[in-house]
Amino acid sequence: MKTLVVVALLLGFASAAQSDGLKVSIKPATSKWKVKARVAVTLKITNTGKTMSTFSVWLCSWGDQWVSSDNDLTWEPWGCDKNAPMPVGLAPGKSREWKLDMFAIDAARPGKHQLKMTFTPEGSGKSITSNAAAITVIR
């Protein structure tokens, strides 16, 4: 009986790991950022698993679910009149993209930076970190 319970638990964990097959990638429009100049950054979530993956994103304040690895590279938060969690379903191999206008702050150190973005789906508590993008801050 104990063996059956252990096998059932392991199968449950295995299927949960497969449904968590999400990958985050980022692609800035340019690698050279002038201080305070807006740069469009594409944030992409791809289902790399073999089953449908569903997660929740805030309808309006989705930017609050992202964190920059570099405090010198950021974005302005925006206000929302109506906001609610929205389910996003991705079939295997499918992606969803968002555009975020980011900038280097006034006090940004000139030179090379490495930007990674971390996404936390609403209510999951599990964060996913992107690839690194090489950014050069220029004055």
ABEGO torsion letter per residue (X at the ends): XAAAAAAAAAAAAAAAAAAABBBBBBBBABABBBBGBBBBBBBBBBBABABBBBBBBBAAAAAAABBBABAABBBBBBBBABBBBBBBBBBBGBBBBBBBBBBBBAABBBEBBBBBBBBBBBGAGBBBBBBBBBBBBBX
